[in-house]
Each structure stands twice: as structure tokens, then as C-alpha cells.
């Protein structure tokens, strides 16, 4: 067997474009999933039973449905239901955002729940409302505890962006598969794909480890 690694340089534009799309998709997804996660967390903590049920149902549903199924559903079914044409990038973004929002919501819920009841009591004793206590006392403490979990969700999201390649979104995985089909250099292309994902993902994973040590709960 002979190897031809020159195809990687020849098609470097496709790989670079794919990296850019992967990063953009990750950033946009998390930009939606962060406020979305806070919103769902607040719904889950609502004292109104139907509202709390909706928040819980969202988390349980989207955490237990495979992300790849969400990608297929938003691409094939949603345009039929909504009676509109939705670009592949948008459908992929929506599918990932729905999934990551559920995981972020659970991370935020765990962070808020980890704050001792005495913190709530102290705020109420000072004459604050529950909302004021939450915003001024509970939330700032919860955020530092949530950072490692959210960062871990980011790393998972970055890898899961490859799922949108099945609906022809020009991310790194899709572009690599296109190069493979044009050159028939399976070993070279797939090896390069793995190396690129590792090179991009390893620093992120180490950063998460640092965050765990820096912001991990020490109580």
C-alpha cells in the first residue's frame, strides 16, 4: 500500500473551512444553550406545578433522545410541520441547541441546589424577596460551581457537531468525507480528521480539568 499525504495540503482549504464551520456552530449553539439552560432551570424550580412539569419534561426528553435523531428530525420533519424551507446549518444548530440546553439546565439546577438553605434564609432575613435573594446571593455562588460542568458540555458539544455532517452541513467531518470521496485516500483523510479533532479538543479538555480544580466545590 502506498500513501499520499499530499492530498491533505491540496485540500487544505476544505479542512480549514470545515474547522471554521465547526467552531462557529459550537459557539452559536452554546450562545443559545446558555440562556436557554437558565430559563429551563428557572421553569424547573417554579412553585407552579404545571410550569415545573414543563421544565422537567423538557430536560428529561432532550437528554434521553439521541442527538443524531434530533438532527434528522429537525432536517426532515420540521420543514414539513412548519411548512418552510430551513437551511441545513440552521436545522443542525437548532438540534444541537435543543440538546445542549437540556444538559446546561441540569448543570444550572445542580449548581443552584448545591447552595445551602442557610444562604436563602440569610437573604430573606435581610428583607430581600426570593427573587432578590436568588439574583444577589444564590446565583453568583452557583455560577462558579457551574463553570466546570458547562465547560464539559462545551467539549462534548464540540465533538457532537460532527453529527450535522449527515445533513450536508459543511463542518470538518463533512468536508473531510467529501475529500475522501474525491481522492479515495481513506487512511490519510480519516487520520488527518482524527488528528485535527484531537488537536482542537485536547486543549479544551485540559482547560476543563483546570476549571475543575479552580472552581470545583471544596465544601
C-alpha positions as CSV (number, residue, x, y, z in Angstrom):
1,X,0.0,0.0,0.0
2,X,1.2,3.5,-0.9
3,X,0.4,6.6,1.0
4,X,-0.2,10.1,-0.5
5,X,-0.3,12.6,2.3
6,X,-0.1,15.5,-0.2
7,X,-3.8,15.4,-0.7
8,X,-4.1,16.9,2.8
9,X,-2.2,20.0,1.6
10,X,-4.0,20.0,-1.7
11,X,-7.4,20.1,0.0
12,X,-6.3,22.3,3.0
13,X,-9.0,24.8,2.1
14,X,-11.7,22.3,2.7
15,X,-10.3,21.3,6.1
16,X,-9.8,24.9,7.2
17,X,-13.3,25.8,6.1
18,X,-14.7,22.8,8.0
19,X,-12.8,23.8,11.1
20,X,-14.3,27.3,10.8
21,X,-17.8,26.0,10.5
22,X,-17.3,23.6,13.4
23,X,-16.2,26.4,15.7
24,X,-18.9,28.7,14.5
25,X,-21.6,26.1,15.1
26,X,-20.2,25.3,18.5
27,X,-20.2,29.0,19.5
28,X,-23.7,29.7,18.2
29,X,-25.1,26.6,19.9
30,X,-23.7,27.5,23.3
31,X,-24.8,31.1,22.9
32,X,-28.3,29.8,22.6
33,X,-28.0,27.0,25.1
34,X,-26.6,29.1,28.0
35,X,-29.6,31.4,28.4
36,X,-31.8,28.6,27.4
37,X,-30.4,26.4,30.2
38,X,-31.0,29.2,32.7
39,X,-34.6,29.6,31.5
40,X,-35.4,25.9,31.7
41,X,-33.7,25.7,35.2
42,X,-36.0,28.5,36.4
43,X,-39.0,26.7,35.0
44,X,-38.0,23.5,36.9
45,X,-37.7,25.5,40.1
46,X,-41.0,27.2,39.7
47,X,-43.5,26.7,42.5
48,X,-46.3,26.5,39.9
49,X,-46.6,22.8,39.3
50,X,-47.5,22.8,35.6
51,X,-44.6,25.2,34.9
52,X,-42.2,23.0,36.8
53,X,-43.5,20.0,35.0
54,X,-42.8,21.6,31.6
55,X,-39.2,22.3,32.6
56,X,-38.7,18.8,33.9
57,X,-40.3,17.3,30.8
58,X,-38.0,19.3,28.5
59,X,-34.9,18.2,30.3
60,X,-35.9,14.5,30.5
61,X,-36.9,14.4,26.9
62,X,-34.0,16.1,25.2
63,X,-31.4,14.4,27.5
64,X,-32.7,11.0,26.6
65,X,-33.3,11.4,22.8
66,X,-30.1,10.8,20.8
67,X,-28.7,14.0,19.3
68,X,-28.4,12.4,15.9
69,X,-32.2,11.7,16.0
70,X,-32.8,15.4,16.7
71,X,-30.6,16.3,13.8
72,X,-32.6,14.1,11.5
73,X,-35.9,15.3,12.9
74,X,-35.2,19.0,12.5
75,X,-33.9,18.4,9.0
76,X,-36.6,16.1,7.6
77,X,-39.7,16.6,9.8
78,X,-39.6,20.2,11.0
79,X,-39.7,21.7,7.5
80,X,-42.8,19.6,6.8
81,X,-44.5,20.6,10.1
82,X,-43.6,24.3,9.8
83,X,-44.2,24.4,6.0
84,X,-41.0,26.3,5.4
85,X,-37.6,25.6,4.0
86,X,-34.9,25.6,6.6
87,X,-31.2,25.6,5.7
88,X,-29.2,22.6,6.9
89,X,-26.9,24.8,9.0
90,X,-30.0,26.2,10.8
91,X,-31.6,22.9,11.4
92,X,-28.3,21.5,12.7
93,X,-27.9,24.5,15.0
94,X,-31.4,24.0,16.3
95,X,-31.0,20.3,17.0
96,X,-27.7,20.8,18.9
97,X,-29.1,23.8,20.8
98,X,-32.2,21.8,22.0
99,X,-29.9,19.0,23.3
100,X,-27.3,21.1,24.9
101,X,-29.9,23.4,26.6
102,X,-31.2,20.4,28.5
103,X,-27.7,19.5,29.7
104,X,-27.0,23.1,30.7
105,X,-30.3,23.3,32.5
106,X,-29.4,20.3,34.6
107,X,-26.0,21.8,35.3
108,X,-27.5,25.1,36.5
109,X,-30.1,23.3,38.6
110,X,-27.4,21.2,40.3
111,X,-25.4,24.4,40.9
112,X,-28.3,26.3,42.5
113,X,-29.3,23.2,44.5
114,X,-25.8,22.9,46.0
115,X,-26.1,26.2,47.8
116,X,-27.0,25.7,51.4
117,X,-30.5,26.6,52.6
118,X,-28.9,28.9,55.1
119,X,-28.0,31.2,52.2
120,X,-31.6,31.6,51.3
121,X,-32.6,32.1,54.9
122,X,-30.0,34.8,55.3
123,X,-31.3,36.8,52.3
124,X,-34.9,36.5,53.4
125,X,-33.8,37.6,56.9
126,X,-32.3,40.7,55.5
127,X,-35.7,41.7,54.0
128,X,-34.9,40.5,50.4
129,X,-37.5,38.8,48.3
130,X,-36.8,35.3,47.0
131,X,-36.0,36.8,43.6
132,X,-33.6,39.3,45.1
133,X,-32.0,36.6,47.2
134,X,-31.6,34.4,44.1
135,X,-30.0,37.1,42.0
136,X,-27.8,38.7,44.6
137,X,-26.7,35.8,46.8
138,X,-27.5,32.4,45.3
139,X,-26.7,33.0,41.6
140,X,-23.2,34.4,42.0
141,X,-22.2,31.4,44.1
142,X,-23.9,29.0,41.8
143,X,-22.2,30.3,38.7
144,X,-18.7,29.4,39.9
145,X,-19.9,25.9,40.7
146,X,-21.5,25.5,37.3
147,X,-18.5,26.7,35.2
148,X,-16.8,23.2,35.1
149,X,-20.0,21.4,34.1
150,X,-20.7,24.0,31.4
151,X,-17.2,23.7,30.1
152,X,-17.5,20.0,30.0
153,X,-20.7,20.4,28.0
154,X,-18.9,22.6,25.6
155,X,-16.2,19.9,24.9
156,X,-19.0,17.4,24.3
157,X,-20.8,19.8,22.0
158,X,-17.6,20.5,20.0
159,X,-17.3,16.8,19.2
160,X,-21.0,16.3,18.6
161,X,-21.0,19.0,15.9
162,X,-19.8,16.2,13.6
163,X,-23.3,14.8,13.7
164,X,-24.6,17.6,11.4
165,X,-22.4,16.2,8.6
166,X,-25.2,13.7,8.0
167,X,-27.4,16.6,6.7
168,X,-24.7,18.1,4.5
169,X,-23.6,20.9,6.8
170,X,-20.0,21.8,5.7
171,X,-18.4,21.2,9.0
172,X,-15.0,19.5,9.5
173,X,-16.4,15.9,9.3
174,X,-18.5,16.6,6.2
175,X,-15.7,18.3,4.3
176,X,-13.3,15.5,5.2
177,X,-15.7,12.9,3.9
178,X,-16.1,14.9,0.7
179,X,-12.3,14.9,0.2
180,X,-12.2,11.2,0.9
181,X,-14.8,10.6,-1.8
182,X,-12.9,12.7,-4.3
183,X,-9.5,11.3,-3.6
184,X,-10.2,7.8,-2.3
185,X,-7.4,8.4,0.2
186,X,-9.4,6.9,3.1
187,X,-6.5,6.3,5.5
188,X,-4.9,9.7,5.0
189,X,-8.1,11.7,5.3
190,X,-9.5,9.9,8.3
191,X,-6.2,10.0,10.1
192,X,-6.0,13.7,9.4
193,X,-9.6,14.2,10.6
194,X,-8.8,12.4,13.9
195,X,-5.6,14.4,14.4
196,X,-7.4,17.7,13.8
197,X,-10.2,16.9,16.2
198,X,-7.6,15.8,18.8
199,X,-5.5,19.0,18.3
200,X,-8.6,21.1,18.8
201,X,-10.2,19.1,21.6
202,X,-7.2,18.2,23.8
203,X,-6.5,21.8,24.9
204,X,-10.2,22.2,25.6
205,X,-10.2,19.1,27.8
206,X,-7.2,20.2,29.7
207,X,-8.8,23.6,30.2
208,X,-11.8,21.8,31.7
209,X,-9.5,19.9,34.1
210,X,-8.1,23.3,35.2
211,X,-11.6,24.7,35.7
212,X,-12.5,21.6,37.8
213,X,-9.5,22.3,40.1
214,X,-10.1,26.1,40.1
215,X,-13.8,26.2,40.6
216,X,-14.7,22.8,41.9
217,X,-16.7,22.8,45.1
218,X,-14.4,22.5,48.1
219,X,-17.1,22.1,50.8
